[in-house]
């Protein structure tokens, strides 16, 4: 009987010692140890985070990193809120392999400008909604546009600074009369955002589709303010030729350019 009690006592002492040893504190070069480490270190993979813990894993650290490290999205993946515009990709409109990038950009620009189907989808229903849209647009404009196009939209941002800035070429002046001519639709702004213009690079990856239209609303409000009128987006309707007329005009102009280039190549033109 005494031997049995002694065995139980010894087993209890050994178990307690093992438990205490398994939860040893870190000290100096000793990293310590844990009892049931999965309580504090999950073996589940967490995207973009390397939480490898040598006491709680089913593979090597290299294998864990390969599983958890950032990867490219699946082909065809569209980020939430970034549904591509039908004019998003220039290559979709390439007619021949002979078209240069400049010619392709100009062709698509003309198509966007006169496309009557391009209308700002954000239509505020009252003054409060309009104020909220313009507030967002102003914030986005300040971040993405003001440095070049200026606070007032006059093209005199800090990078130009009256000709004394880093850029010698003045950015577009949105409140210039050129932006009030017939056919100057919202597509002109959308094209610049999608594909850039001049020294301006594409901002398609910096502004979501909704944000692009909020910025365009704000630019239109700057124009209205310059003219001393209230901005009424409901009345700002795009007027443009039909898409069929647009394609015919673009194709005809492109054909004429090719004929001229061929003519020059024969040595008959200067």
Secondary structure, DSSP 8 states (H G I E B T S, - for coil): -HHHHHHHHHHHHHHHHHHHHHT---BTTB----SSGGGTS--S-BTTB----TTS-SS-HHHHHHHHS-----TT---TT----TTS-GGGG---TT--HHHHHHHHHHHHHH-TT---S---SSHHHHHHHHHHHHHHHHHHTHHHH-TTSSS--TTTGGGTSS-SS----TTSGGGGSTT--HHHHHHHHHH-BTTB---TTTS-HHHHHHHHHHHHHHHHHHHT----TTT-------HHHHHHHHHHHHHHHHHHHHHHHTTS--
